[in-house]
Amino acid sequence: MKTVVIYNSQTGFTKRYAEWIAEESGADCFELKEVKKKNFDEYDAIVYGGWACAGSISKIGWFKGNINKWTDKKLIAFCVGGSPEDNPDIDVFLENAFKDYEKKVDVFYCQGGFNYEKMSASSKVMMKMFTNMLKSKKDKTPEEENMVKMISSSYDISDKKYIKPILECLNK
């Protein structure tokens, strides 16, 4: 199966996962800005990866805008975020990301992290505001307390094991 992995990465976590998937599956791998007008007829499977941003997957509009053209292809999307995989909000987030395209796209989550040194200025400001809002909240839940600790500084919880379900889906 000829496969292509396309990704949009801000701080490197999504790029890392895209490269791991491509390496393990023998796929071609491109950054989104390189392929926006590329013809994908030669591929049997298209994998798109983006990072979680304010309840959405970065640049997912490009992928969704092409889904109806790719009816004969296996379509997979993955999202990389800083939350641990057992966060119950992730399942809701992933279900909502493609609710209009049910059964057309298999969707996965990969733990990444935060790298404040590589974030854009606007993302840093947004995260600072979110962190401050959480810190000032009274009666925080244990999950919110944990989140404040996690997002207060850079960290990396990425692991190659999170690509296993994506590779299994590709091989189905």
C-alpha positions in Angstrom: 0.0 0.0 0.0 1.5 3.3 -1.1 1.2 5.7 1.8 1.9 9.4 2.4 2.1 11.1 5.8 1.5 14.9 5.8 1.9 16.9 8.9 1.7 20.4 10.4 4.0 20.9 13.4 4.7 24.0 15.5 7.2 22.7 18.0 8.4 19.4 16.6 6.3 16.8 18.3 3.9 16.2 15.4 6.9 16.2 13.0 8.5 13.5 15.1 5.4 11.3 15.0 5.0 11.8 11.3 8.5 10.8 10.7 8.2 7.7 13.0 5.0 6.6 11.1 6.6 7.1 7.7 9.8 5.3 8.8 7.8 2.3 10.2 5.4 2.1 7.2 7.7 3.0 4.4 5.6 6.0 3.6 6.5 9.3 1.9 6.5 12.2 4.5 5.9 15.9 3.8 5.2 19.0 5.7 1.7 20.4 4.8 3.1 23.6 3.3 5.0 21.5 0.7 2.0 19.6 -0.6 -1.1 21.8 -0.5 -1.5 21.5 -4.3 0.0 18.1 -4.8 -1.9 15.4 -6.6 -2.4 12.3 -4.4 -3.7 9.9 -7.0 -0.6 7.6 -6.6 -1.3 7.0 -2.9 -3.6 4.3 -1.4 -3.5 5.8 2.1 -3.2 9.4 3.3 -2.3 10.1 6.9 -2.6 13.6 8.3 -1.1 14.8 11.6 -1.6 18.1 13.3 -1.3 19.4 16.8 -4.1 20.0 19.3 -5.0 23.7 19.5 -8.0 25.1 21.3 -10.2 22.1 20.8 -9.2 21.6 17.2 -6.5 19.9 15.1 -4.1 22.5 13.5 -4.7 23.0 9.7 -7.3 20.2 9.6 -9.4 22.3 7.2 -7.1 21.4 4.4 -7.5 17.6 5.1 -11.3 17.9 5.6 -11.6 19.9 2.4 -10.1 17.0 0.4 -11.9 14.0 2.0 -14.6 13.8 -0.6 -12.0 13.7 -3.4 -10.2 10.8 -1.6 -13.1 8.3 -1.4 -11.0 5.4 -2.7 -8.2 5.9 -0.1 -7.7 4.8 3.5 -7.8 8.1 5.5 -6.2 8.5 8.9 -5.7 11.5 11.0 -3.7 11.8 14.2 -3.5 14.6 16.7 -0.6 15.4 19.0 -1.2 17.1 22.3 0.2 17.7 25.7 -2.4 15.8 27.6 -1.9 12.3 28.9 -3.7 9.7 26.8 -6.0 8.8 29.6 -7.6 12.3 29.7 -11.3 11.6 29.1 -11.6 14.9 27.1 -9.5 13.4 24.3 -12.1 10.9 23.2 -14.7 13.6 23.0 -12.3 15.9 21.1 -11.5 13.2 18.6 -15.1 12.2 18.1 -16.0 15.8 17.4 -13.1 16.4 15.1 -14.6 14.2 12.3 -18.3 13.8 13.3 -19.3 14.9 9.8 -17.0 12.3 8.3 -17.9 9.3 10.4 -16.5 6.0 9.0 -14.4 7.9 6.4 -11.5 8.8 8.7 -9.8 6.8 11.5 -8.6 9.2 14.2 -5.8 8.7 16.8 -4.2 10.7 19.6 -0.5 10.7 20.4 1.0 12.3 23.6 3.4 15.0 22.8 4.2 17.7 25.2 5.0 21.4 25.3 8.1 23.2 24.1 7.7 26.9 25.0 11.0 27.7 23.5 9.7 26.7 20.0 6.2 28.1 20.3 5.0 31.1 18.3 4.5 34.3 20.3 0.8 34.1 20.0 0.7 30.5 21.2 2.9 31.4 24.2 0.5 34.2 25.1 -2.5 32.0 24.7 -0.9 29.3 26.9 0.1 31.8 29.5 -3.4 33.2 29.7 -4.9 29.7 30.0 -2.3 28.7 32.7 -3.1 31.9 34.7 -6.8 31.3 34.4 -6.4 27.7 35.7 -4.0 28.8 38.5 -6.5 31.4 39.7 -9.5 29.1 39.7 -10.9 28.3 43.1 -11.8 24.7 43.9 -9.8 23.1 41.2 -10.3 19.4 40.5 -7.4 17.1 40.8 -7.2 16.9 37.0 -7.0 20.7 36.8 -4.3 20.8 39.5 -2.3 18.3 37.5 -2.8 20.2 34.3 -1.4 23.4 35.9 1.7 21.5 37.0 2.1 20.0 33.5 1.6 23.2 31.4 3.6 25.5 33.5 6.9 24.6 31.8 8.2 22.6 28.8 8.0 18.8 28.9 8.1 15.8 26.5 5.8 12.8 27.0 6.0 11.5 23.4 6.7 7.9 22.8 7.0 5.7 19.7 4.5 3.3 21.2 1.6 5.7 20.3 2.1 5.0 16.6 1.3 1.3 17.0 -2.5 1.7 16.6 -1.9 3.9 13.5 0.4 1.3 11.9 -2.2 -1.4 12.7 -4.9 0.6 11.0 -2.7 1.1 8.0 -2.1 -2.6 7.7 -5.8 -3.6 8.0 
